């Protein structure tokens, strides 16, 4: 069962059947298979299709990197001459990936809210929290930059956890984010959750109130600050794992993935780089001299590609937004090209 992202926007779910494409074999491949079958033990079709030789029929490739064409096009639009740019993308069906500076640290800004929401939802799955639990908004209190280690906040209106998650993802509400961040025990607990799931470099160091108040300490276009940062390649794995339900229950996955499809921020970023009507979900991030957008995009043939784009510099916010849109367009066109992303089989279903 795959995801119908349009239905998520209506706050519901529907099944989507995704038939596989069977590809013919070359004469050389047929001869190789014949020779192998003479000595190999008999196996069922299911064993064959899920084994190392199954790629002959279902279109999978042993090489998980994309072709040089997409790489070249991506380098052309993600050039670093006007500021550091980090990009990573992963096809959830074929395993094909591409990245530029994908292992380098970039400021997460509000894209960190995905990890914060996931940490809370993991607690819901364990029975520690509930989506009906209520918490007060953590509203920033005016203070001078760097005047304290943690920016002062004051409790505001009480809201349910489900409402806080919806606000923090769809509208990037900082006070709602800090409410849930406090509920899970602070930034260190989110980083702990990330480490437990194999993310060794992504880290949360400050609450959003402190992050925003002290923004501008460094120029991300020229300086790497590892606090509250992620390599694009790790963020792509985080988005992909959440989409597929690797770490959260079906219900918790629905909550987070569904909210990402309803995001209203960043109209000039990923959304602007996609053909009208494309199904996608995302989360934006914005701080001093940096803009980002991460999420998942549905290809015309049903494959889903996770993307993470972090842009600094470029001259201003409009230019950063335009760069993200251009990079998105390049990724979409590249992965939609059958020569670069053969996706005969589709395994975008989430874990049950």
Secondary structure by P-SEA (a helix, b strand, c coil): cccaaaaaaacbbbbbbbbbbbbbbcaaaaaaaaaaaaccccccaaaaaacccccccccccccccccaaaaaaaaaaacccccbbbbbbbcccccccccccccccccccccaaaaaaaaaaaaaaacccccccccccccccccccccccccbbbbcccccaaaaaaaaaccccaaaaaaaaaaaccaaaaaaaaaaaccccccccccaaaaaaacccccccccccccccccaaaaaaaaaaaaacccccaaaaaaaaaaaaaccccccccccccccccccccccccccccccccccccccccbbbbbbbbbcccccaaaaaaaaaaaaaaaaaaaacccccccccccccccc
